[in-house]
């Protein structure tokens, strides 16, 4: 029997890489140097921006003013440059309306401005302790002992309330409407997906955010080393890199630092790693979450329960097996089977010269008539591989060789497929705690955030020190 495993990257890629770029302390001169280089080699990122200059401090109580440094889109030259980046496939997205606390009206204005200028931003990255950050501070942890302990540990008790309708900083309803995913936990693993395999995931404890994802906090050089890229390909992984890209600008000679140039050229030269902005990567992951295996005995089908087609699907068959389909022509190269397109709500029969056992994805067992269903965290999937229509016991009507996903009422709007387990969330929380401890113990970061941010030149800005 051969194991058949669905991998997330589209053909011909074996892994993925994206960057979320925080705008803190950015200047147009530095941004221009770095992004002209990135554009020249086709390395697209998700670049965060502030629309407005701050009119309030960051955090309640306030953090030092150094946390508010950086150019905003009120600078016309910077806005024009961001337009040019957007036209080249870079994602321009919010790091908050401004670097300070933003009341509902200001966040509304920023979202409207971004929609007019760049289209709705899929990605949102919270800034520091801004009061409008949703489910922030101790609420990043799951409810229960971890959240209670975190509230005790964070003695400063910064008050973030973007999810609270009673707060002047509330914008959770707008977040649910206009944002697709927010960055949350950080990890040291180059393969972010290995630590957060459910991303992008919906958390019912945080219902006003459509989805969350984690990021890797390492230097660009580390994550683009030959060893790191080999790891990503071997694990069919994804690096979601958290960076401050403008810090790689060398103002002395107007070029990027050698570490960035070498790593970026190595990454783009790999050819087998999908490099794109964060929203497009997350959209791909979300689509693959809606692709299911269906089996009956030694028979195997692949179904697309999404309401969108999925293109360039790849199966990896772990033992020599010749795989084909009566429904469309497949392309096989060694262990990899390429499926050019799987239409929305349709079924694809897989035939092999030996039995195939699906691993690592949702799986549905069929009855003798070719009907089946399965529950997942936010609803149910129904499948009919027969040549005649089927009415399920629950009254769901399915045409021949089709499938449909029925989402629970509270999830129907965003159709989330994935929920992180408590074990995964606790692992991510411990990983982020370890990052902070590492910086305090080995990198000289003060425990007190105000002391850490209290000078004009904040420590740890050199990414090589990450």
Secondary structure, 3 states (H helix, E strand, C coil): CEEEEEECCCCCCCEEEEEEECCCCCCHHHHHHHHHHHHHHCCCCEEEECCCCCCCCCCCCCCCHHHHCCCCCCCHHHHHHHHHHHHCCCEEEECCCCCCCCCHHHHHHHHHHHHHHHCCCCEECCCCCCCCCCCCHHHHCCCCHHHHHHHHHCCCCCCCCCCCCCCCCCCHHHHHHHCCEEEEEEECCCCHHHHCCCCCECCHHHCCCCCEEEEECCCHHHHCCHHHHHHHHHCCCEEEEEECHHHHEECCCCEECHHHHHHHHHHHHHCCEEECCHHHHHHHHHHHHCEEEEEECCEEEEEECCCCCEEEEEEEECCCCCEECCCCCCEEECCEEEEEEECCCEEEEEEECCCEEEECCCEEECCCCCEEEEEECCEEEEEECCCCCEECCCCCEECCCEEEEEECHHHCCCCCCCCCCHHHHHHHHHHHHHHHHHHHHHCCCCCCHHHHCCCCCCCCCCHHHC
